[in-house]
Amino acid sequence: MAPMALSDSKVNNDKSCSKTCLTNYEALKKQYDDLLVKLSDTDFKAATYKRGLATLEGQIVKYREHEVLFSEEIALLKRSVGSKEYQLGLLRTELEKVKQEKEGVDFKIAKFDKSAKDLDQLLGSQITDNSKKGLGYSAVPPPHPLIYNRPNKLDLSYSGLDEFKGYGPENSKKESNVVCENSSNETKKNSNAPLIE
């Protein structure tokens, strides 16, 4: 509602108005003008307040949207941290197992080294200087593998059985001489014949 404007002309022209009435009128007019200024100030402040309130409401809406997004991201991060902690726990248990296995292997290696040293000391104490000479190659080489040595015939003549009489070393020497003579005669006859049949 718009305030009514007081006209000075009516009050000043009215002769029935007394001096006190005029002073009261002047005081009221001054209060009225002051109230109009305060009203315009209050309207300006109210408009500013409304603009600020609208801005704050917009910020609150954005804040709530961000809060929802951030709460979702926080939930994802918590899940990610939980899975990483679980994987870390698995890796720690695996590391403990590997450490225990390593300690077991280290213990076995140390035990093996100690046993090897003890065995070397034992062998070193049992081998004398004279027996060490025979550990390498001997002075006489082994027979060549391509040379055929015929087995000797067994001497069974002294066994007392009739079927083995005349089957001793004397007869085997005679037989070998006969075989050698026969083979030399055959080679003389067939000088062009190949050596291996």
C-alpha positions in Angstrom: 0.0 0.0 0.0 1.5 3.3 -1.1 1.6 6.0 1.6 -0.5 9.0 1.0 1.4 12.2 0.2 0.5 15.1 2.5 0.0 18.4 0.7 1.5 21.4 2.3 -0.8 23.8 0.5 -3.9 22.6 2.3 -2.4 22.8 5.7 -0.7 26.2 5.2 -3.8 27.7 3.7 -6.1 26.6 6.5 -6.4 29.5 8.9 -8.1 27.4 11.5 -5.0 25.4 12.2 -3.0 26.7 15.1 0.7 27.0 15.6 0.9 23.8 17.6 -1.0 22.1 14.9 1.6 23.3 12.4 4.5 22.2 14.5 2.9 18.8 15.0 2.3 18.7 11.3 6.0 19.5 10.6 7.1 16.8 13.0 4.8 14.2 11.5 5.9 15.2 8.0 9.5 14.7 9.0 8.7 11.3 10.6 6.8 10.4 7.4 9.8 11.3 5.2 12.2 9.4 7.5 9.9 6.4 7.4 9.8 6.6 3.6 13.6 6.5 3.5 13.7 3.6 5.9 11.0 1.8 3.8 13.0 2.2 0.6 16.1 1.1 2.5 14.3 -1.9 3.9 12.9 -2.8 0.4 16.5 -2.6 -1.0 17.7 -4.8 1.9 14.9 -7.2 1.4 15.6 -7.5 -2.4 19.3 -8.0 -1.6 18.4 -10.6 1.0 16.1 -12.4 -1.5 18.9 -12.5 -4.1 21.3 -13.8 -1.5 18.8 -16.3 -0.3 18.3 -17.5 -3.9 22.0 -17.8 -4.4 22.4 -19.7 -1.2 19.5 -22.1 -2.1 21.3 -22.7 -5.5 24.5 -23.4 -3.7 22.7 -25.7 -1.3 21.3 -27.6 -4.3 24.7 -27.9 -5.8 26.2 -28.9 -2.5 23.6 -31.7 -2.1 24.4 -32.9 -5.7 28.1 -32.9 -4.9 27.4 -34.6 -1.6 25.7 -37.5 -3.4 28.5 -37.8 -5.9 31.1 -37.6 -3.2 29.4 -40.1 -1.1 29.3 -42.5 -4.1 33.0 -41.9 -4.7 33.8 -42.4 -1.0 31.9 -45.7 -1.1 33.9 -46.8 -4.2 37.1 -45.7 -2.6 36.3 -47.6 0.6 35.5 -50.8 -1.4 38.8 -50.3 -3.3 40.7 -49.8 -0.1 39.1 -52.9 1.4 40.0 -55.1 -1.6 43.6 -53.7 -1.6 43.8 -54.5 2.2 42.6 -58.0 1.5 45.1 -58.5 -1.3 47.8 -57.1 0.9 46.8 -59.5 3.6 47.1 -62.4 1.1 50.5 -61.2 0.0 51.7 -60.9 3.6 50.6 -64.5 4.3 52.3 -65.7 1.1 55.4 -63.7 2.1 55.4 -65.4 5.5 55.1 -68.8 3.8 58.0 -68.0 1.5 60.1 -66.8 4.4 59.4 -70.0 6.3 60.3 -72.1 3.2 63.5 -70.0 2.8 64.5 -70.6 6.4 63.9 -74.3 5.9 66.0 -74.4 2.7 68.7 -72.3 4.4 68.7 -74.7 7.3 69.0 -77.7 5.0 71.8 -76.0 3.0 73.7 -75.2 6.3 73.2 -78.8 7.4 74.4 -80.1 4.0 77.5 -77.9 4.1 78.3 -79.1 7.6 77.8 -82.7 6.6 80.0 -82.2 3.5 82.8 -80.6 5.6 82.5 -83.5 8.1 82.6 -86.0 5.3 85.7 -84.3 3.7 87.4 -84.3 7.1 86.6 -88.0 7.6 87.8 -89.0 4.2 90.9 -86.8 4.6 91.7 -88.6 7.9 91.3 -92.0 6.4 93.4 -91.5 3.2 97.1 -91.8 3.8 99.8 -90.3 1.5 100.7 -93.8 0.1 97.1 -94.6 -0.8 96.6 -91.2 -2.5 99.1 -92.2 -5.2 96.7 -94.8 -6.6 93.7 -92.5 -6.9 94.6 -91.3 -10.4 95.4 -93.3 -13.5 97.7 -96.3 -13.0 101.0 -96.7 -14.8 99.7 -99.7 -16.8 96.9 -98.8 -19.2 93.9 -101.1 -19.4 93.8 -103.6 -22.3 92.4 -102.3 -25.6 88.8 -103.2 -25.9 89.1 -104.5 -29.5 91.7 -107.2 -28.6 89.9 -110.5 -28.1 91.3 -112.8 -25.5 89.9 -116.3 -25.7 88.8 -117.7 -22.5 91.0 -120.5 -21.2 89.6 -124.0 -21.1 88.8 -125.3 -17.7 91.1 -128.0 -16.3 88.6 -130.6 -15.2 91.0 -133.6 -15.6 91.7 -133.8 -11.9 88.0 -134.0 -11.0 88.1 -137.8 -11.2 85.4 -138.3 -13.8 86.1 -140.4 -16.8 84.4 -138.1 -19.2 86.8 -135.3 -18.5 90.1 -137.3 -18.9 92.3 -136.0 -21.5 90.5 -132.6 -21.3 93.1 -130.7 -19.3 95.6 -128.0 -20.0 97.9 -130.3 -21.9 95.3 -131.2 -24.5 94.1 -127.6 -24.8 97.7 -126.5 -25.8 97.9 -129.2 -28.4 94.5 -128.2 -29.8 95.5 -124.6 -30.0 98.7 -125.5 -31.8 96.8 -127.6 -34.3 94.3 -124.8 -34.9 97.1 -122.3 -35.5 98.9 -124.6 -37.9 95.7 -125.3 -39.9 94.8 -121.6 -40.1 98.4 -120.7 -41.3 98.2 -123.4 -44.0 94.9 -122.2 -45.2 96.1 -118.6 -45.5 99.1 -119.8 -47.5 96.9 -121.6 -49.9 94.5 -118.7 -50.3 96.8 -115.7 -50.3 94.3 -113.7 -52.4 91.4 -114.5 -50.1 90.1 -111.8 -47.8 91.2 -112.0 -44.1 87.7 -111.8 -42.7 85.0 -114.2 -43.9 
